[in-house]
Amino acid sequence: MIARRPQRALLGAIAACAIALSASPAQAWRRVQDVVRGTADTLEKGRMTVGVFAPAMYGVNDSVTLSSHPLLNLLLVPNLDLRVRIVGDDTWVLAAYVGYKQSFHPAFTSGVAGGLHLGALATRYLADRVALTLGAGYSGNVDRTLTVTTAPGAAPGADDEKTTITDYGLSSGVELIATATWLMAERHLILATSNVRVDAFGVDRSTQTLAYAFTVGGVHLVLGVAKGAFALRPISSPDPAVVAAKWTLPALPYVDLWWDF
């Protein structure tokens, strides 16, 4: 949950994106190589793809693509990713990536204040319908050290359990990425992704998504579900170091819009 002012900005941005996206027809995907999202490939120079919740991507040139989550930027979480195509053709692509994000908003207290990731991605295209992508790299987080306190006599996990931010530290791990893209037809797409972060203590973070995208009414409409640990923490105090009890969802359904131009 987020504060009222960022919440209004979020809803306004979503509405503006929805109006803009529906104003022009989305381009149909003729081949799976046209999708780019979830692969190691880069956008052609001047090409752009925008999502409401998915990152906006822009082709600086045929070999360099920049991406950023606009809504996160509005919510004081600046972020930027750079992907550089090293070598490849219509059958396979190898690319390097680097990205960083930093949270300045007290509502986003997931335990991570900032994060850097860098590594390599490789995509193998099977004809013009299927793309398989694997990636690996370094993942470093500036973590908040969290202390959980429970009121006397209350059971662990009760509503009065509080989480207090006490310190910061750097943690490092290995990021593993796997994506499968299936273009069933020009206007119908299945996208499955898995992102796992492994550190010295084992699996630190694991997220999987399964999405179905189809073109309708001038926009790519995306219906998906994400599996992982999604924490929701409402603000109950003006002190950003004290946050109310968190609720964790094992799976999160979502709807998104994509527009290519």
C-alpha positions in Angstrom: 0.0 0.0 0.0 1.2 3.5 -0.7 0.6 7.0 0.6 -2.3 9.1 -0.9 -0.3 11.5 -3.0 1.8 8.8 -4.8 -1.4 6.7 -5.1 -3.1 9.6 -7.0 0.0 10.0 -9.2 -0.1 6.2 -9.9 -3.8 6.2 -10.8 -3.4 9.3 -13.0 -0.4 7.8 -14.8 -2.3 4.6 -15.5 -5.3 6.4 -16.8 -3.1 8.6 -19.1 -1.2 5.6 -20.4 -4.5 3.8 -21.1 -5.9 6.7 -23.1 -2.6 7.2 -25.0 -2.2 3.5 -25.7 -5.7 3.1 -27.1 -5.3 6.1 -29.4 -3.1 4.3 -32.0 -3.1 0.7 -33.2 -0.5 -1.7 -31.8 1.8 -3.3 -34.2 1.2 -7.0 -34.7 4.1 -9.4 -34.0 5.0 -11.0 -37.4 7.8 -13.0 -35.8 8.9 -13.8 -32.3 12.0 -11.7 -33.0 9.7 -8.7 -33.0 8.7 -9.1 -29.4 12.1 -8.2 -27.7 10.6 -8.2 -24.2 12.0 -11.0 -22.2 14.8 -11.7 -24.7 18.5 -10.7 -25.2 17.6 -8.8 -28.3 17.6 -5.0 -28.6 15.2 -2.6 -30.3 15.9 -1.1 -33.6 17.1 2.6 -33.6 14.2 4.9 -32.7 11.8 2.1 -31.9 10.0 2.2 -28.5 7.8 -0.1 -26.5 5.8 1.1 -23.5 3.9 -0.7 -20.7 1.8 0.6 -17.9 3.5 -1.7 -15.4 6.2 -3.2 -17.7 9.3 -1.0 -18.3 9.4 1.4 -21.2 12.2 0.5 -23.7 13.9 2.7 -26.3 16.3 1.8 -29.0 19.2 4.2 -28.9 20.6 2.4 -31.9 20.3 -1.1 -33.3 22.7 -2.5 -30.6 21.8 -0.4 -27.5 18.5 -0.3 -25.7 17.6 1.7 -22.6 14.7 0.7 -20.3 13.0 2.2 -17.2 9.8 1.7 -15.2 8.1 5.1 -15.5 5.7 4.5 -12.6 8.5 3.6 -10.3 10.2 6.9 -11.3 7.0 8.8 -10.4 7.0 7.0 -7.0 10.5 8.1 -6.1 12.2 4.8 -7.2 14.5 6.0 -10.0 15.7 3.1 -12.2 17.5 2.6 -15.4 18.7 -0.5 -17.4 21.1 -0.7 -20.3 21.2 -3.6 -22.7 24.0 -3.9 -25.3 23.8 -6.5 -28.1 27.2 -8.1 -28.6 26.6 -10.5 -31.5 23.8 -12.4 -33.1 21.4 -12.8 -36.0 17.9 -14.1 -36.6 18.7 -17.4 -34.9 20.5 -16.3 -31.8 21.6 -13.2 -29.8 24.1 -12.6 -27.1 23.9 -9.3 -25.0 25.2 -7.7 -21.9 23.1 -5.8 -19.4 23.5 -3.5 -16.4 20.9 -1.8 -14.3 20.4 0.1 -11.1 17.4 1.3 -9.0 17.2 3.3 -5.8 14.3 3.7 -3.5 13.7 7.1 -1.9 10.1 6.5 -0.9 9.3 5.4 2.7 6.3 3.4 1.6 8.5 0.9 -0.3 10.1 -0.8 2.6 10.7 -4.3 1.2 14.1 -4.4 2.9 16.1 -3.2 -0.2 17.0 0.5 -0.6 18.9 0.1 -3.8 20.2 -2.6 -6.2 22.7 -3.1 -9.0 22.6 -6.0 -11.4 24.8 -6.8 -14.4 25.5 -9.9 -16.5 24.8 -11.5 -19.9 21.8 -12.8 -21.7 21.6 -15.3 -24.6 18.5 -16.0 -26.7 18.0 -18.9 -29.2 15.2 -18.5 -31.7 13.4 -21.6 -32.9 12.0 -20.7 -36.3 9.9 -17.6 -36.0 7.6 -18.7 -33.2 9.6 -19.6 -30.1 12.4 -17.9 -28.2 14.4 -19.4 -25.3 16.5 -17.1 -23.2 19.0 -17.7 -20.4 20.9 -15.2 -18.4 23.3 -15.0 -15.4 25.1 -12.2 -13.6 25.9 -10.3 -10.4 23.2 -8.9 -8.2 24.1 -6.5 -5.4 21.6 -5.0 -2.9 21.9 -2.2 -0.4 19.7 -3.9 2.2 17.9 -2.5 5.2 18.5 -4.6 8.3 15.0 -5.3 9.7 14.1 -6.0 13.4 10.7 -7.5 14.1 9.1 -6.6 17.4 5.9 -8.1 18.9 3.8 -6.7 21.7 4.0 -8.6 25.0 1.7 -11.5 25.0 1.0 -11.4 21.3 1.7 -14.3 19.0 4.3 -14.0 16.2 2.7 -12.8 13.0 -0.1 -11.0 14.8 -1.5 -7.7 13.6 0.5 -5.8 16.2 3.8 -7.2 14.9 6.0 -4.3 13.7 9.0 -4.1 11.5 11.6 -1.5 12.3 14.4 -0.4 10.0 17.6 -0.2 11.9 20.7 -0.4 9.6 22.0 -0.8 6.1 24.4 -3.3 4.5 25.5 -4.6 1.2 24.6 -8.1 0.1 25.8 -9.9 -3.1 24.4 -12.8 -5.0 24.1 -14.4 -8.4 21.1 -13.6 -10.6 19.7 -16.4 -12.8 17.2 -15.6 -15.6 15.1 -17.9 -17.8 12.4 -16.9 -20.3 10.3 -18.7 -22.8 8.3 -16.9 -25.5 5.8 -18.5 -27.7 4.2 -16.5 -30.5 1.1 -18.6 -31.3 -0.1 -16.1 -33.9 0.5 -12.5 -34.9 -1.8 -11.2 -32.2 -1.4 -14.0 -29.5 1.6 -14.4 -27.3 2.6 -16.6 -24.2 5.5 -15.3 -22.1 6.9 -17.3 -19.1 9.8 -15.9 -17.0 11.8 -17.0 -14.0 14.1 -14.8 -12.0 16.1 -16.3 -9.1 18.7 -14.6 -6.8 21.1 -16.9 -5.0 23.5 -15.7 -2.3 25.7 -17.5 0.3 22.7 -18.6 2.3 20.8 -20.1 -0.6 17.9 -18.8 -2.7 17.3 -15.2 -1.6 14.6 -14.3 -4.1 12.6 -16.3 -6.6 9.9 -14.9 -8.9 8.1 -16.6 -11.8 5.5 -15.1 -14.1 3.2 -16.5 -16.8 1.4 -14.0 -19.1 -0.9 -14.2 -22.1 -0.8 -11.1 -24.4 -3.1 -10.4 -27.3 -3.8 -7.4 -29.5 -7.2 -5.9 -29.2 -8.6 -2.4 -29.7 -5.3 -0.9 -30.7 -3.2 -2.2 -27.8 -1.5 -5.3 -26.5 -3.6 -6.5 -23.5 -1.7 -8.7 -21.0 -3.2 -11.0 -18.5 -0.8 -12.7 -16.2 0.0 -14.1 -12.8 3.2 -13.7 -10.8 4.4 -16.3 -8.2 6.8 -15.2 -5.4 6.7 -13.3 -2.2 4.9 -10.0 -2.6 4.9 -7.9 0.6 2.3 -5.2 1.2 3.0 -2.8 4.0 0.7 0.1 4.8 2.1 3.2 6.3 0.9 3.8 9.9 3.4 6.3 11.1 5.0 9.5 9.7 8.3 8.0 10.8 9.7 6.2 7.7 11.7 3.8 9.9 8.5 2.3 11.5 6.2 0.4 9.3 3.0 -1.6 10.0 2.8 -5.3 9.8 3.4 -6.7 6.3 1.1 -9.1 4.4 2.7 -11.5 2.0 0.9 -12.9 -1.1 2.3 -16.1 -2.7 0.8 -15.2 -6.1 -0.4 -12.0 -7.7 -2.6 -11.7 -10.8 -2.1 -8.6 -12.9 -3.3 -6.8 -16.0 -1.0 -4.7 -18.2 -1.0 -2.8 -21.5 1.8 -2.7 -24.0 2.2 -0.4 -27.0 4.9 -0.7 -29.7 5.8 2.2 -32.0 
